[in-house]
Amino acid sequence: MNAVKHIMLIDDSDDDNYIHQRVITRADFADKVTVFNYTHQALEFLRVTPNSVVDIIFSRYQHAEDGWVRISGGVRTTPNAAACG
């Protein structure tokens, strides 16, 4: 049993999602890893499963206008957690 129960990964790259999920799983860092390719999918999941607590959300997206990749990781959604990243 881990301190981190549930991690959510959001990335449009299937390869990156696979690697990140595998690293987290093999390191036994979290009990559950949920993966989405798009933000709207993750938001829908959170909307329809309000009792699902996600401890950490890692999200990567590319800003289409300038081509820069911005990483926003480690946004904790538990009530007593501070945002980081």
C-alpha positions, 0 to 999 in steps of 0.5 A: 500500500502506497502513500500515493493512491491514484495518479492521473497522466494526461499526454497526447503521446501514447508512447510517453503515456506508456513509458510514464505509466510503466515507470510509475507501476514498476517503481510501485509508486502508486496503487493506481495509474489512470491515463488519458490522451486529452484534457477533456477526457480527464475532466469528463472522468473527474466529472462522472466519478466524483468519488474518485480521488486523484492524488497527483495529476501530470499533464503535458500539452503543446501550445499550438501557437508558438510550438513551446511545450509546457509541463504542468506536473504534480498538481495535487487534488487532495484537500490537504495537499499543496500545489507544486510544479 
